[in-house]
Amino acid sequence: MNQKVKVLLIDDDPVVLFLHKTLLKKAGIITNVYTLNNGRDAIEFMDSCEPETAYYALLDINMPVMNGWEFLEALQSRPYSAQTSILLVSSAAEGRVVMPAVAYKQVIGYLSKPLTMDNCSRILTDLAEQA
């Protein structure tokens, strides 16, 4: 995995964050994984990193403070938006999530919660392509 790529788990549920981080570690994604509790925390974290940093974010939609849609909107004006890939991870009905998501070029797909080992294989492939 490219060491410049930071994997962001953005979700307000601590159990989901723990489970997803554990699965990613089991799949071999053990470095550069950061857990953030909402979109605002994620934007603030990304703003604080080096400008050339690339991101691969697993983004929940329904969160307090700043939800997934608000995060996507805020991302559009950031200099790192072009080097950010986002996988929506939600318990919401897929059609309701995917249709609006096509408006954002950073969104590369959708997965239902919780992640599985098969999902982690896809994430590994995505990260290899992003490197």
Salt bridges, closest charged atoms under 4 A:
ASP11 OD2 - LYS113 NZ 2.75
GLU44 OE2 - ARG40 NE 3.86
ASP47 OD1 - ARG78 NE 2.93
GLU52 OE2 - LYS4 NZ 3.71
ASP60 OD1 - LYS113 NZ 3.33
ASP126 OD2 - ARG122 NE 3.24
